[in-house]
Amino acid sequence: MTKAEKVLEIIHRLEKVYPQPKTALLFSNPHELLFATILSAQATDKVVNTITPALFAKYKTIQDFANASIA
């Protein structure tokens, strides 16, 4: 079995177990979900959902995040 076939098999099995997965994180596109997930490793989902609306309003695109000042 190739690596790609293994990945597809894992996805297939996960879809059987979790046919309609849900998250407590609030997001409107894939990059927002990615950033919210990263933040949730450091804080609760409730706290992440409190701060991400302002964050996502300020940085609307991946490019906005890439161009953001580290400070």
N, C-alpha and C positions, 0 to 999 in steps of 0.2 A: 504494500500500500504506500503510495507516495505521500509526501507531506501535505499536499493540497487535498488529497483524498481523505487523509486523517482529519484535517480541519473541517471539511464538509461533513464527515461523520459526527464529529463533536457537535457541530452546529445543529445537525439533524436531531441528535439525541437531546440536546438542550431544548430545542423547539417542542419536542414531545413532552418533556417534563414541565416546561414553562411556556405554554402556548401563547400567552398574552402577558409578557413580563411588564411590570410597572416599577417605577421608582418614585420615591418621595421628593426627589429633586425637581425643581422647576426649571424648564428650559424650553426653547422654541426652535433650536436647530442643533445639529450634531456637535458643532464646536462649543456651544454653550453647555451641552451635556458633558463633554470632555472636561471643560474647566470646572464645572460644578462637582464632578466626580473627584477630580484632583483635590479641590478644596475640602471635600467631605472626608478625606483621609486625615485632615487636621482638625476638623470641627464636626459638630453634629449636622445632620441634614437641615434641621430647623434653623440653625445659625447661618448655614450656607444660603438657604432660601431667603434669609433676611438681607444679606449683603449683595447677592447676585443681581437683583433688579437694577440697582444703581451701577454696578460694574458693567452689566450688559448694555445699559443705556449709554454709558460713556464709551465703551469699546464694542462697536457693533459688528466688526468683521475680524477675521484672523489677522488681516493686515494692520488693523488698529491695535491689536494686542502686540504684534511684532514691532510696531513703531513706538510703543509706550515706553516712557522713561522708567528705568529700574527704580529710581528714587521714588 
